[in-house]
Amino acid sequence: MAELKYGGSALGRIHAKSNGRKVEAYWLGFLEGVLASESIESLEVASIRAEAEQFLQLFGDTDAADLIQDLDTAYGDYHREIFEIISGIVDYRLRPFSESSSNDCCNRFFGFCAGIACDNRLKIKEVEKLIDRIDRNPQLLEDARIAALKGVAVKAISDGHLSMEEEEDIAEWIVRLVGDSCTDTGLPTYGNTPSIDGVLRDASMLVFENSGFVVRGAFSLGPRKIIEGWIVERGGLVSKSISRSTDYLIVAAIASRDWLHSHQGTKIIEARKLRESGGRIHFVEELTFRKALGF
């Protein structure tokens, strides 16, 4: 059987249901995160719009379309009105939604993290609700990054005060889950890639000869088969699965539509766990890999 093209239409049809569920959980979590402070801040508006425009463009979400229109036409107590509108969307979408898998839980949590951090600021209320979500969903702690995030968050608010430095510590762990906020990048977080520990930044340090590579994702450089051919030409060894003999996982610049979670696919999850257990694997982002190829 021919291999399905990564990111292609055939694979998209196969993953349509799970992708739709992933989007639903993430979008709901993001809106819940926005509401966590119990108010809408001015700096959040641009992020809310960017996220809504992304969901409208990619998935034709009608609630996202209505929210964009409301952001343009709300009047009076603008921020209170937007808060009430988003509350209504969340209430409506929660009725038919129930978390039926660990993937639902994870994607909703990732969305929540992006929502509370979308203005690049954190309040004690938001951090308390973050901790509560983790406590109510202990399976999240299987991800070492989330366990570390909880530890930092609990310590930060233990004295009833949240300093700027403590905010930044929590925000750094959120970036490791969902990437930089819209306030930093001007881009929505859905489709973003997280900040990954173990990323090789210096292209000159990448060694092709006799090194093990895994390449997954849709790259601007070209089809995966072509990229794998370039690696083999330079003496590298290409595998389709992560193992202790894997030296490098090449990560595309944009999160894949068909990844298991909103910000990580199965290969990233496997590689991260392998590294946490003492494996030698390095993550290589697309731009660094391009430089290593000499392009």
N, C-alpha and C positions, 0 to 999 in steps of 0.2 A: 504494500500500500504506500502511495506517495505521501511524503510528510506534508502536513497542513502548513500553509504559509503563516508565520507568526504575524498577528495583527491583520490577517486577511479576512475576506468576507465569509469564507466557509467556517473558519474558526470562530468568527463573530456570531454566526448563527448557532453554533454549538453552545457557545457561552452566553447567549443572549439572556437567558433567564437569570443566571448567576450574576452577570454584569448589571442587569436591571436591579437586582436585589442589593448589590454593592452600592450602587448609586443612591438608591432609596435610603439605605441605612446611613450613608455618609452625609447626604443632604439634610436628613432629619437631625443627625448629631450636630452638624454645623449650626443649624438654626437654634437648637437647644443651647449650644455653647454661647451664641450671641445673647441669648436671654438670661444666661446664668448670673450676670451682674445686676439683673432686675431693672436695667435701664439701657437705652441706646446712646452710645457716646458719638460725638461728631466724627472722630477718627475711624469709627466702625463703618460708617455709611459707604465709603468707597469700596471697602472690602466686601460688604454685603452685596453691593452691585456687581462687583467683579465675579463673585461666586455664582450669583444668580444668572449672569450673562453666560457663564461657562456651562451651567446646567441647561439653560435654554438652547444654546448653540449645539451642544453635544447630544442632548436627549429630548429636546422639545418640551421641557417641563412647563406645564401651564401655570403652576403656582409661581415658578420663577419669573415667567412673563408678567404675571399680575403684580408681583413684588417690585419688579423694575418700574412698571408704570406707577405704582404707589409711591416709590421713592421720588418720582418726578412731580407728582401731583399733590402729595400730602401738604396740608396747610395747618394753621393754628399751632398747637403744641406739637411740632413736627416729630420730635424724637419719641414722645409718648405715643403718638399715632402710629409710627412705624413699629414700636414695641408691641402695640395691640394687634397690628396686622400680622406680624411674625408669630405672635402667640396663637392667633387664629389658625394660621397655616400648620403650626406644630400640633395643635389640638386635633385638627382635621386629619392629619396624616398619621397620628398615633392610633386612631381608632381601629383601622384595619391592620396595623403593623404590630407584630410580636416577634421578638428575637427567637429564631428557631435554630440557630447554629452559633458556633463560636465565631464564625466569619461575620455574621450580623453584628455580634457584640463588638468585635474588633473594629469593623468599619465605622460603626456608629461612634465608638470611642475616639477614633482618629478624627472624625468630623467634629466631635465636641471639642477636642483639643485645638483644632484649627479655629473654631468659633470663639473660644475664650481668648485666644491669642491674636485675633485678627486685627486688633488695633495696636498691637505691640505693647500692651500694658496688661497687668493682671491685678485683680482685686482679691481681698480675702474671701469674699463670697464665692468667687469663681474657683479659687483654690480649694475651698471647703467642698464644693460640689464635685470637683475633679476627684478628690480623695474618696468621697462618698460613692461615686460611680465605680471606682476600682474596688472598694469594699463590697459593693453589691454584685460584682462580677469577678470573683477571685480567679477565674480562668485567665483573665488579662495578665496576671502576675507571672504566667508562664513565659511572657516576653520580658527578658531581663531589663530592657530599656524602660518598660512601664513600672517594673518593680523599683528601679532606681528613681524614676520620676516621683513615685509615691513617697519614697524615703525622703527625698529633697523637699517635697511639698509639706509633708507632716512636720519636719523639723522647722521649716520656714515660718509656719503659722503657730508653732507651739507656744509662743509668747504673746499671741494675739495681735502681733504687728507684722507687716510685710514691708521690708526695706527694699530699696531699689536693687541692691545686690542680690537679695533673695529672689526678687522677681526675675532677674536675669538668669539666675541659676535654674529656675523652673523652666523659663522660656528656652534655654539651651537644650533641655531634655525634650521639650515639645518639638523643637526643630529636628531632633533625631528621629522623631516619629513621622512628622508631616512636612518637613522642610520650612523654609522661611515664610513669614507672614506676607500677606498682600501689601501691608504698609511698607515692608522692606523692598519688595520686588515689583509691586504694581500688578502682579499676576495672581490669579486664583490659586488656592492650594490644591484643589482637585486636579490631578494630572501632574502634580509636582513630585519631585523625588526627595526623599528625606536626606538629612546629613548623616552619613554612615561612618561609623568608626572603622578604621582599617583601610581608608581610601588612600591609594597611592597617588600623590600629587605631582611627583617629579617624574616626568616621562623618561628621563635618562636612566632611572633606576629599574625600569621594566626590562626583564631579560627574556628573550624569545626562546633561545636555544635550550631544548630539553625541558622547558617549563610546561606545566599543565594549564590549559585554558578552558573555560566554559563561557560561551557567548549566548546570551538570551535577550530578546527584546527587538524592537524595531528601530533601526539606526538610520540617521541621516547620511551616514557614510555609504550605505548600500545594503543589499540583501545579506542576511546572515551567512549564507553559503560563500559569498564572495569574501566576507571578512574572515571566515574560517580558513579560506584558501590563502589569504595573505599571511595568516599566522603560521600555517604549515610551511609556506615558502621560506619563512624566516627561522625554521627549525623548531617551532612550537608543536605541542601535542594537544589536539582538540578532543574534548569529551562532551557528551550531552548531559552528564550527571555530575553533581558535586561529590567529591570524596576527599580523603586526606592527601591525595596526590595532586589536588587542584591548587595551583599557585595563584591564579588570577580569575576573577569573575568580571567580565566586561559588562558594564551597566550602561544602558541607553540613557540619553539625556532627559527623555520624557517618559513618565510612567506609562506602562502599556495598558491599553483598554482591557486586556484579557488577564491581567494580574489577579491573583487570588484576593488580595486586599487592595484598598485604594492607593497605597503607597509602597507596596512590596509584593513581589511575586514569590512563588515557592522556592526558586533558586536563591533569591536574596535571603529568605528566611533560613534555608538550609546552610548557606554560607555564613550567615551571622552566627548561628548556633555553633557551627564548627569552629569559628574563630573564638567564640566565648569559651569553648572547651579546650583551647590551646592549639587549634589548627593554624597553619601558616598562611592561609589564603588572604589575598589582598583584593579589594574592590578597585576597579579601574573605570573611571568615568569616561564617557565618549570623547570629550575634548582631549584628555590626557592620552588616551589610546591613539587618537589621530596624530598627535605630536610624536608618539613613539614609533608610529609607522613612517614618519617623515613626510606626512601630507600637509 
